[in-house]
């Protein structure tokens, strides 16, 4: 068994995969979540897919989906929508941009789609939210 584990570790080392001690493994998920958070922050405006995130993480799509469910409690599309809503919410509170500009900046394909999703998420229209939550 030790010889087999040594062989596996050696193969991983040759493939460029980092070897981690048990203490390092506890830190590893946090670094993945940082990568995920940065990915959605950078790409919320784009038409990205789970495959793009998987490539960024160097994981399979199945492993990526598992991590999203485990650490965020949602799938890729839900996480992307959440990132877009976070951006829209911040823009509504802290800028003077028009609603159509915010819609585009947050990554929505149409203003109508933005209105529907925003109302579904926050229970009010973007304009009402802005009036109640100005910084």
N, C-alpha and C positions, 0 to 999 in steps of 0.2 A: 504494500500500500504506500509506503514512504517513497519507494522508487517510482511508482506511478505518479504520485504527487510532484516529485522532483521533475519528472519528465514534463508534466503539464506546465509547471512553473517555468521551466526552461523554454518550452514552446511559446508561452505567452511573452516571455522576455524577448525572444527572437522576433516575434510579430510586432513588437513595439508597445504591447499592452503593459501598463505599469503594474508591478506587484505591490500589494498593499498589506500591511500588517493588520491584525484585528482592530487596533486603535484607529488606524487610518480609514478603515471601512466605515466607521461611524461618521467621519468627516465627509466622506465621498458623496452621500446623498445631498448634503448641503451644497456642494459645488455643482452638482447637477441641477439643483433647483435654481442656483444663481444663473447658470447657463440658460435654463428655460425662461426665467424672468427677463433676462437680457434679450433673448430671442424675441419674445412677445413685445417687449418695449421697442425694439428696433424695427420689427417687421409688422406691426399692427395695421399699417396702412396698405400692406401688400397682399396679394392673393397667394398666401403661403399654404403649405399642406403639412400634414404630419410627417411626410417623408422628408421635407426640408428640415424639420426639427430633429428627426432621427439622424440625419446626416451630420447635423451640428453636434449632436451628442455622441456620435459614433456608435449608435445602438440600432437594433432592429425596430421596425415600426411597432411590433408587438410589445417589446420591452418599453418603448417610449409611452405607449398607451397605458401600460401597467403603472409606470412612474407617475404619469399625470393623474390617474385615478387614486393612487396611493397617497400622494403628497398634496394634491389640489382638490380631489374629490370630484373631478370632472374630466371630460374628454377634450380632445384637441380643439374642436369647433367651439365648445363652451368656453374654454380658456381664451381663445382668440376673441370671442365676443366680450368676455369679461375685460380683457386688455383694452379693447376699443371703447367700452363703456367707461372704464377708468379714465381714459384719455379725454373723452367727451365731457365727462363730469368735471374734470380739472379745468378744461378750456372754458366751460360755461361759468364756472366760479371765478376764474382769474383773468379772463381776457374780455375784450370788447368785440371779438370776432362775431360775425353773423352766424346764424344757425346753419346756413348752407355751407359756409366755410368750415365750421366745426365738424359738420357731417363728413366732409371730404378729408379733413385733417385726421379724423378718428378712423378713417378707413372704410366708410360705408359707400356702397356703390350708388345709392340714391338718397335724397333727402327724405323721401317717403319711408324707405326702409329704416332709416335712422329714427324717424319719429315713432314708428311702430315699436321698434325694439327698445327705444328709450322709455316709452310709456309703459311697456310691459315690464321692464326692469325696475323703474323707479316709481311707477304709479302716477306720474304727472308728465306733462309735455316738457320739452327742453326749455321753452320760454318760462314756464311756471317755475321750473327748478331753478333757473338763473335768478329770477326775482326773489326767491326765498333763500338762496344760498350764496349771495355775493360775498366775496372776501373783502 
